[in-house]
Amino acid sequence: VWGWRAPQGSIDLLLTMPDGRLILVDYKTDRITDEERATPTLLAKRLGEAHGHQLTCYAEAVRDMLGRAPDEMRIYSLPLGASLKI
């Protein structure tokens, strides 16, 4: 677990799982609608569209530092209280 600071952001969390997988997690406080709360796939789509470029940049930084990209990227929605695979 470590942090990395970019010119306009930082990796919130990079997990190395027991099986060796890397999971990149970014925490977000974006407001969510009742519909998104009831159907998290809608929220995952919106957050992916809004923050996908940022996560891609973080994945490239991980690749540069560790020699491989994360196996999975997730956004943890604080209002939802859950992580969403992006």
C-alpha positions as CSV (number, residue, x, y, z in Angstrom):
1,V,0.0,0.0,0.0
2,W,1.5,3.3,-1.0
3,G,0.6,6.7,-2.5
4,W,1.9,8.5,-5.6
5,R,1.4,12.1,-6.4
6,A,0.9,13.3,-9.9
7,P,0.9,17.0,-11.0
8,Q,-2.9,17.1,-10.4
9,G,-3.8,14.2,-8.3
10,S,-2.6,11.2,-6.4
11,I,-3.1,7.4,-6.3
12,D,-5.3,6.9,-3.2
13,L,-4.6,3.2,-2.8
14,L,-2.7,0.4,-4.6
15,L,-3.3,-3.1,-3.1
16,T,-1.1,-6.1,-3.7
17,M,-3.3,-9.1,-3.2
18,P,-1.9,-12.4,-1.8
19,D,-2.2,-13.9,-5.3
20,G,0.0,-11.0,-6.7
21,R,-2.8,-9.1,-8.4
22,L,-2.6,-5.3,-8.2
23,I,-5.8,-3.4,-7.6
24,L,-5.8,0.4,-8.0
25,V,-8.5,2.2,-6.0
26,D,-9.5,5.8,-6.2
27,Y,-11.8,7.4,-3.6
28,K,-14.6,9.7,-4.8
29,T,-17.1,11.9,-3.1
30,D,-19.3,12.6,-6.1
31,R,-22.9,13.0,-5.3
32,I,-25.1,10.1,-6.4
33,T,-28.8,9.9,-7.3
34,D,-31.4,7.6,-5.8
35,E,-31.4,5.7,-9.1
36,E,-27.6,5.3,-9.0
37,R,-27.8,4.1,-5.3
38,A,-30.4,1.5,-6.3
39,T,-28.5,0.5,-9.5
40,P,-24.7,0.8,-8.8
41,T,-23.9,-0.2,-12.4
42,L,-25.3,3.2,-13.5
43,L,-23.0,4.9,-11.0
44,A,-20.0,2.9,-12.1
45,K,-20.7,3.9,-15.7
46,R,-20.9,7.6,-14.8
47,L,-17.9,7.6,-12.6
48,G,-15.9,5.7,-15.2
49,E,-16.8,8.3,-17.8
50,A,-16.0,11.2,-15.4
51,H,-12.8,9.8,-13.9
52,G,-11.6,7.1,-16.4
53,H,-8.8,9.3,-17.8
54,Q,-7.5,10.0,-14.3
55,L,-7.4,6.2,-13.5
56,T,-5.7,5.5,-16.9
57,C,-3.0,8.0,-16.0
58,Y,-2.6,6.4,-12.6
59,A,-2.4,2.9,-14.2
60,E,0.4,4.2,-16.5
61,A,2.3,5.5,-13.4
62,V,2.0,2.1,-11.8
63,R,3.3,0.5,-15.0
64,D,6.2,2.9,-15.1
65,M,7.1,2.2,-11.4
66,L,6.4,-1.5,-11.1
67,G,6.8,-2.7,-14.7
68,R,3.1,-3.8,-15.1
69,A,-0.3,-2.2,-15.1
70,P,-2.9,-2.9,-12.3
71,D,-5.0,-6.0,-12.9
72,E,-8.1,-4.1,-11.7
73,M,-9.2,-0.5,-11.3
74,R,-11.9,0.5,-8.9
75,I,-13.6,3.6,-7.6
76,Y,-14.7,3.6,-4.0
77,S,-17.8,5.8,-3.8
78,L,-17.9,7.3,-0.3
79,P,-21.6,8.2,-0.6
80,L,-22.5,4.7,-1.7
81,G,-20.1,3.1,0.8
82,A,-18.9,0.6,-1.8
83,S,-16.2,0.0,-4.5
84,L,-17.1,-0.2,-8.1
85,K,-15.1,-2.0,-10.8
86,I,-14.2,0.4,-13.6
